Amino acid sequence: MLEKLIIIGAGPAGLSAAIYASREMFNPLVIGGLAAGGQLILTSLVENYPGFPDGIDGPDLIEKMLAQAKKFGSRFVYENATAVDLDSRPFKVSAGGKDYETEAIIIATGANAKWLGIESEKKFIGRGVSNCASCDGAFYKNKNVIVAGGGDTAMEDSVFLTRFANSVTIVHRRDAFRASKMMQDRALSNPKIKVIWNSAIEEVLGDKVVTGVKLKNLVTNEVTEMKIDGVFVAIGYHPNTDIFNGKLKLDELGYLVTKDEIYTDIDGVFVAGDVADHTFRQAATASGSGVKAALAARAYLQELEAKEKPK
Ligand SMILES: Cc1cc2nc3c(=O)[nH]c(=O)nc-3n(C[C@H](O)[C@H](O)[C@H](O)COP(=O)(O)OP(=O)(O)OC[C@H]3O[C@@H](n4cnc5c(N)ncnc54)[C@H](O)[C@@H]3O)c2cc1C
């Protein structure tokens, strides 16, 4: 069966695109991936998504988006897309051992935050360990937090967190930051920020929530404990673009390169959300670009229909 529109990804971007596309009667097929729901599944309270003055749990927000998309006729396959053929039309998407053909595609495969990769970190994600300062910073009013990292994001997050926290300690593996000079200066001149150099977080400590960390000095191998209320991991993101490598333009960090946020070089292939956004990375911005991509796909499909109609 030839699909009109396939949406790859079922986070806020893909689901918002699905709501719009299905309400416009295109009944899209959403290939939502094995981790359907996306990054918001990992968080408890989302306080900055419009429409929820008391906040909403990440998984509940996703559940509502999913119900809204299904209500208007979106169909879902919970498999990872493993290959795409964008060279000929209709386009092809392979997932779960099947090949799907489609006239248009919206890519909304998001990004995964890089974590430290230590066992104790997993236990506390959403309960004191976060990788999103703008999402979770406000929970740390008058608390003491650590930021792990040494790039621009780590500097920006640290400065941002000083609005709420009493103290911010940047823990960095080396003896110099990778961040731009301007960002470093801004962080290092802030009286609430201090740095622990040449050190790595070896273990996150706590019972139900984070209460401290074990730090290892990578030069002396000395291990010390530090009391802390929160750990922000700011060591970068991995955009989920492996299957588009060589087929669409990627930037040096692996993000999809777009024109006007949602267009690719291939007519009929659109992009939404964090997979092309290393700046804002928010649920609401991802939803917004999902909506734009769905409306652009509608215009493309209508044009295609008009061209194919016998005169
Ligand atoms: C811990 C945490 C807390 C956060 N808190 C907030 C918050 O409070 N407020 C806020 O605004 N933002 C928050 N964010 C950021 C927000 O979650 C992201 O900006 C948003 O989810 C991006 O949406 P997206 O749809 O672009 O991508 P994602 O949410 O990453 O979703 C991508 C989707 O694509 C799917 N996928 C990936 N590869 C494939 C493939 N090959 N085939 C099929 N499907 C695939 C995935 O399974 C997933 O369904 C938080 C993020 C994290 C990690």
The ligand as a MOL file (V3000), in Angstrom:
LIG
                    3D

  0  0  0     0  0            999 V3000
M  V30 BEGIN CTAB
M  V30 COUNTS 53 58 0 0 0
M  V30 BEGIN ATOM
M  V30 1 C 15.5360 14.1070 31.2310 0
M  V30 2 C 14.9450 15.1140 30.2690 0
M  V30 3 C 14.0740 16.0680 30.7480 0
M  V30 4 C 13.4970 17.0000 29.8860 0
M  V30 5 N 12.6120 17.9020 30.3870 0
M  V30 6 C 12.0390 18.8010 29.5580 0
M  V30 7 C 11.1050 19.7600 30.0520 0
M  V30 8 O 10.8100 19.8090 31.2640 0
M  V30 9 N 10.5730 20.6450 29.1770 0
M  V30 10 C 10.8850 20.6410 27.8370 0
M  V30 11 O 10.3540 21.4560 27.0850 0
M  V30 12 N 11.7890 19.7520 27.3440 0
M  V30 13 C 12.3600 18.8440 28.1610 0
M  V30 14 N 13.2930 17.9630 27.6770 0
M  V30 15 C 13.6630 18.0540 26.2580 0
M  V30 16 C 12.5750 17.4200 25.3720 0
M  V30 17 O 12.2720 16.1420 25.8750 0
M  V30 18 C 13.0600 17.3370 23.9340 0
M  V30 19 O 13.4100 18.6210 23.4660 0
M  V30 20 C 11.9460 16.7670 23.0340 0
M  V30 21 O 11.5530 15.5040 23.5070 0
M  V30 22 C 12.3990 16.6530 21.5880 0
M  V30 23 O 11.3760 16.0680 20.8730 0
M  V30 24 P 11.6170 15.2790 19.4990 0
M  V30 25 O 10.2950 14.7100 19.1400 0
M  V30 26 O 12.3110 16.1500 18.5440 0
M  V30 27 O 12.6470 14.1130 19.8490 0
M  V30 28 P 12.6260 12.9260 20.9070 0
M  V30 29 O 11.8290 13.2690 22.0980 0
M  V30 30 O 14.0480 12.5750 21.0600 0
M  V30 31 O 11.8600 11.7460 20.1500 0
M  V30 32 C 12.4450 11.0790 19.0620 0
M  V30 33 C 11.5910 9.8890 18.6440 0
M  V30 34 O 12.1860 9.2890 17.4970 0
M  V30 35 C 12.2620 7.8920 17.6600 0
M  V30 36 N 13.3420 7.3490 16.8280 0
M  V30 37 C 14.6870 7.5820 16.8940 0
M  V30 38 N 15.3180 6.8890 15.9300 0
M  V30 39 C 14.3520 6.2230 15.2300 0
M  V30 40 C 14.3600 5.3390 14.1190 0
M  V30 41 N 15.4840 4.9690 13.5030 0
M  V30 42 N 13.1630 4.8450 13.6860 0
M  V30 43 C 12.0120 5.2000 14.2800 0
M  V30 44 N 11.9450 6.0390 15.3300 0
M  V30 45 C 13.0980 6.5250 15.8010 0
M  V30 46 C 12.4630 7.7120 19.1620 0
M  V30 47 O 12.0820 6.3900 19.5120 0
M  V30 48 C 11.4850 8.7650 19.6730 0
M  V30 49 O 10.1830 8.2690 19.6390 0
M  V30 50 C 13.8540 16.9980 28.5080 0
M  V30 51 C 14.7430 16.0370 28.0260 0
M  V30 52 C 15.2800 15.1010 28.8840 0
M  V30 53 C 16.2170 14.0500 28.3370 0
M  V30 END ATOM
M  V30 BEGIN BOND
M  V30 1 1 1 2
M  V30 2 1 2 3
M  V30 3 2 2 52
M  V30 4 2 3 4
M  V30 5 1 4 5
M  V30 6 1 4 50
M  V30 7 2 5 6
M  V30 8 1 6 7
M  V30 9 1 6 13
M  V30 10 2 7 8
M  V30 11 1 7 9
M  V30 12 1 9 10
M  V30 13 2 10 11
M  V30 14 1 10 12
M  V30 15 2 12 13
M  V30 16 1 13 14
M  V30 17 1 14 15
M  V30 18 1 14 50
M  V30 19 1 15 16
M  V30 20 1 16 17
M  V30 21 1 16 18
M  V30 22 1 18 19
M  V30 23 1 18 20
M  V30 24 1 20 21
M  V30 25 1 20 22
M  V30 26 1 22 23
M  V30 27 1 23 24
M  V30 28 2 24 25
M  V30 29 1 24 26
M  V30 30 1 24 27
M  V30 31 1 27 28
M  V30 32 2 28 29
M  V30 33 1 28 30
M  V30 34 1 28 31
M  V30 35 1 31 32
M  V30 36 1 32 33
M  V30 37 1 33 34
M  V30 38 1 33 48
M  V30 39 1 34 35
M  V30 40 1 35 36
M  V30 41 1 35 46
M  V30 42 1 36 37
M  V30 43 1 36 45
M  V30 44 2 37 38
M  V30 45 1 38 39
M  V30 46 1 39 40
M  V30 47 2 39 45
M  V30 48 1 40 41
M  V30 49 2 40 42
M  V30 50 1 42 43
M  V30 51 2 43 44
M  V30 52 1 44 45
M  V30 53 1 46 47
M  V30 54 1 46 48
M  V30 55 1 48 49
M  V30 56 2 50 51
M  V30 57 1 51 52
M  V30 58 1 52 53
M  V30 END BOND
M  V30 END CTAB
M  END
